[in-house]
Amino acid sequence: QVQLVESGGGLVQAGGSLRLSCAASGSIFSIDAMGWYRQAPGKQRELVATITSGGSTNYADAVKGRFTISRANAKNTVYLQMNRLKPEDTAIYYCNADYYSEYSRGVRRGSSWGQGTQVTVSS
């Protein structure tokens, strides 16, 4: 099993910045795509940004030009730099990773979610 732990959330004024981090640990053989999702009160979880192991990125239209996703493969860590934050960015942000983990018979594919970190943007 692979565990993901997020950090970096908090309270910030509109126009400010935050940087989220998510570190994966456990019996990791390799990690494919990693991504950030968010869920605001009363809304469904939505994609924010994803990044492949090769560095290809994908962003939701609502965050393009303001958020940047990156990863440090050697550290099994993904980051989300959030600039020019808006009140509508307020949500719980979740990290996700698709991976291959090691077990007694070899490797197997899996997917894990972090516990979430709260981001609150005041107007």
Disulfide bonds with the S-S distance in Angstrom:
Cys22-Cys95 2.10
